[in-house]
Amino acid sequence: MIEASLRLPRGAFTLDVSLTLPARGVSALFGPSGCGKTTLLRCLAGLEHAPGGRVVVDGEVWQDDATSVFVPTHRRAVGVVFQEASLFEHLDVRANVEFGWKRLAPAERRVSIAEAIAWTGIESLLQRATAGLSGGERQRVAIARALAVSPRVLLMDEPLAALDAARKAEILPAIERLNALSGITIVYVSHAIAEVARLADHVVLMEAGQAVASGPVAELLSRLDLPLPPGEDAGVVLQGEIGALDAEWQLARLDVPGAAFWTRDPALPLGHRIRLRVLARDVSLSLVAQSESSIVNQIPATVEAIADDSHPSQVLVRLRTQGGGSALLARVTRRSAQTLALAPGKPVWAMVKSVALLD
């Protein structure tokens, strides 16, 4: 568990947070540019000193100004990955990965070089010079180098921000694999909601230097009372499993609490744990089930809340599936909301046009 209480004035901006992050999984610091995400990350790494602050990781005090404790960065069990990989250009890939590992005492080597290489999938790159690597390859090497110092916490500051879509597609599976296999706590900074939805287990929403909300990703992204992206990216993240396969039509049923969604077969076995994302723009509402419709996924639900959307003609509707199961968001016009007499407690059918399988 990471506990941090930090206040750091920076001219007109002040970082002022008090939060607790889980000991395992990916915790995302999410918010717009300039909200304090990177400053908070640098304080956790010991690269910034917030006077009067306190940072405790798994019971080990890294900073407590009340007792004059401040552990410098090189003595904190952290690995840091920035937007720019900053590899050692005079060393090949293997030497880059081994650089910090060689400087650890043998007793401190909790992560082997072989593990750092396997978790990031860079086996084929080891003999190459860094100058010839693509942006995605450079970042995977940077992650492997950070892992090789056997961190208790891996801090990642928008590692995909400088990459195009193809390079991002290289890195995301590596981070997912790392999270699944290593057991290392990851703190991930991003202003991209799609990255947070795919990677995060826990989310801290930041605004103007403060942590305005914190909680599990499924819970936080479905809330209507937070300054989350209300536009095209609004949606929910759901956890479930592959519940059935239809070989004739090449479809799979994704089961989540209180609902099931049919989608194209992702070639995963029955029972496989999955994460999926349902965007509000892909959910329409009806008061009755539609028997003559191309929309297969029709989910009985109840309206929980209604809030303004990014355009005055539209609203976001938060729904709860049967039995208090899963939350969904739907975007409808204000006119439709009035026509359907939508209000908290009203039963409806959620017509889900598309589901994105995230893993």
N, C-alpha and C positions, 0 to 999 in steps of 0.2 A: 504494500500500500504506500502511496505517495501522499504526504501531507505538506501543504505549502501555504504559508501566510506571508504575503509580500506586498510592500508598498514602495514604489520607485517613481518619484517625480521626474518628469522630463519636459521642462518648459511648460507649455500649455496642456501637456498630456501627463497623466499620472496612472501608472499601473497600480491597481489596488484590488488584490484578490485574496481570497481564503478558500481553499478547496481541498478535496480529498479524491484521489484517483485510485481505481482498483489495482491490485498487485499483478494481475494477469490481463492479457489481451491488449487491444489497441484502444487508447484513449485519444480522441481527436480534439484539438483546440480549434474551434471553428468560428469564423466571423469575417467581416470585411477587412480589407487592407487598412492598416493603421490602428487596429483595435487593441493591439498589445500581445498578440499571439507569440510572435518571435521574441519579444522582450521577456515574456514569461518563460519561454523555453531556454533562453540564455541564462536566466536566473537559476533554473533547475540545473543547468550544466555548470554553474559557477563562473560563467563568463561575464556576468553582471552581478553586482553586490547591491541588494536592496537593504538599506540601513534599517535595523530593527526587525529584519525578516527571520523566518524559520522555515527550514526544509528538512523533512525526515523521510527516509526511504527504507521501508521494511524494518523500522525501529532504529536505523542508524542515522544519527544526526549529521547532516551535511552543513547546515547553517542554523545557528541559534545565537543571535547577537546579544541576547540577555545573559548568556554565559560565555560570551566572547569566542564562540566556535564558528569558524568558517573554513571548510575543507576546500582547498583549491581544486581546479578542474582536473589536473593530472592525477589527483588522488581520489576522485569520485569514480565509482564504477559505472561510467557512462560512455556510450558511443554516440557520436553526433554526425548526422548527415545533413548537409546544407543543399540549397538549390543547385549550386555549382559543385561538381564532384571534387575539384581541387586535388587531383591525383599527383603523385610525384612523377614528373615527366621523364626523369632520368632512370626510372626503375620500370621493369616490365610488370605485368599484372600480378604474377605470383609474389614478387618482391614487395609490391604495394600492400597486398593483403597481409604479408608476413611482418611488415614493418613494426607495427605496435605489438604484435604477438611476441616477437623476439625480445622485447623490452620488459615483458612481464616475468615475474618470478614463476618458476614451474608450478608452484603450489597455487598460483592465482589463475592458471590457464583452465578455466571452466569450459571454454569453447575451443575445439580443435580447429586447425586450419582446414582439415577435411570437411568439418561440419559447416564452417563459414562459406566454403566453396560450394558445397552441395545445396545448402539452403537458398543460395542466390543464383544457382544454375550457371556458374561461370567456368565450368570445367574446360570448355573448348577455347577459353580466352587466355589461359595461364601463361603461355609463352609469348604472347603478343605485346608489342610496345603500346603504351597508352595513347600515343599520338594518333593511331589509326582506329581508335574505338569510336563507335557511334555514341550519341548522347545517352541512349538507354543503357548501352554496355558500360559506359563510364559510371553511371549511377549504380548499377549492380555491383561493380567493383568497389565503389565507395561504401556501399552497404556492407559488403563482405569485409572490408578493412575495418569498419566500425565494429562488426561482430567479433572479429579476431582478438579484440582487446578484452573479451569476456565481460561485456557490460551487464550490469544488473538492470539498467534502463537504456533503451535505444531511443534517442531523441531525433526526430526527423522534421526538418523545417522546409515544408513545401518541396519535397524532392522531385515532384513531377512538373513544377511550374514552368520550367524552361524547355519542356519536351513537347513534341508534336503528338498527335493521337496515336500514331504507330509506335512511337517509343514508349508512350505511357502504357500501351498494351503489353509491352515487354516487362515493365517494372511491377505493375499491379499484381500479377500472379506470383512474382518473387516475394513481395511483401506478404501476401496471403499465405504462401508456403512457410515463410519465416515465422509468422504468427502461429501457425498450426503446429510447427515442429519444434521450435526453440524454447517456448515457455518464457521468453524474455519479455518484460513489460515494454510496450512501445507507446511513446507519446508522439502524436502525428499532427503537425500544424498544416491547416489547409483553409482556403477560402472557397474551395470547389465542393459543392454539396454532393456531386456524384461520387467523388472520392470518399467522402465521409460515409455515404450510404453503403458503399461497397466494403470498406475496410473496418470501420469503427465498431467497437462493442459498447463504448461509453463516449459521450459527447459533452464537452464544455462549450457552451455558447458564450462568446465574448463580444462586448460592445463597449467602446470608449474606455478601455482599460479595465473593465470589470467583468467578472464571470456572472452573467445574468441568469444562467440556468445550467444545470448539470444532471445527467442521468443516462440510463440505457438508451441506445440509439433508437430503438423502436418506439419508446415512450416519448422521447424528446422531439423527434421529427414529426410526430402526429399532432403536436400541440398547436392550437390556434392563437394562443396568447403570447407568443414569442416573436421576436423580429427575425424570423426565418424567411428564406426567399419565398415570397407569395406568388411568383409568376410561374413560368413553365416548369420549374424544377420542384415545385411543391409536390410532396408525396410521402408515402410511408415505406418503412422497411419491415419485413415480416420474416420470421424464422419458422422453418417447417421441415418436411421431408418428402421424398418421392413416395407417394402412396399407392400408385397404380400405373401400369403401362398398357397402352392400347397399340398392339403391334400392327393391326390392320390399317389404322389411320396415322401411325407414327406420332402418337401423342403421349404425354405423361401427365399424371395428376399430381399437383403440388398441394399437400395438405398442411394447413396452418390452423392454429386454434380457432374454431368456429367457422371455418370456410375451407373451400378447395377450389383450385384453379387448374383448368386444362390448358396446356401449352404444348408446343412442339417438343418431341422427345429429345432431351439433352444427352442421351446415351449415358445415363447414370443408373446405378442399380436401385432396386426397391429398398426403401429405408434410408437412403443416403440423405444426410442432413444438408439442407439448402438454405440460402438467403435469397429473398426476392424483393423487388421494389415495384410498387404500384403507384404511378403518378396520378395526381388529381385530374389532369387533363384527359386521362384514359378511362375515367369513371363517370357514367351518366346515371341518372336516377329515374325510377318508375314506381308508380304506386302498386302495380301488379306485375307478375312475371309475364314475359313476352314469349309466347309459344312459337311464333313465326318470326324469328330473328336470327341473324348470323352470329349474334353475340352469345357464345356458349356459356360464359361465366356470368351467371346471374345469382347474386348472393343476397339472401334475406338479411336485413340489418335494421338498425334503429338510429335515427338522428340523435346525436349528442349535443352538437353546438353548431352555430353558423357565424361566420366572420367575414368581414370585407376582404376582397381580393385586391390585386394590384390595379385593376381597372374598375371604375365605379359601376360598370354594367354587370359585374360578376361577383359571386360570393364563393367562399370555400365552406363546404359542409363536412363536418367530422361525423363519422358513422361508427357504430359498434356492431360487429357481427353477432350471430345468435349465441346465447349463453355467456355473454360478456367476453367473447373470444378475442378478436383482433380489431384494431382500429383501421379505418380506411378514410381517405379524403376524396371528396368529389368537387369538381369545379362546375358550377351551373350558372346560368344567367340569373340576375335578380328577378327578371320577369318569370322565369321558370320556377324559381323558389316560391314566388307568390302564387303562381297558378297551381302548384302542387301543395300549397299551404304547408310548406316545410316548417317544422318547429321541433325543439327538443322533445323526444319521446315518440315522435311519429314513426311508424314502421314503413320501410321502403324496400325496394329491390335495387341493389347496386349492380349496374350493368358494366362489367369490367372488360374493356376492349383489348387491353394489352397488359402483359405481365413481363417484367424483365428479371431473368434469373441471373443473380450476381455471382454465384459460385456453384 
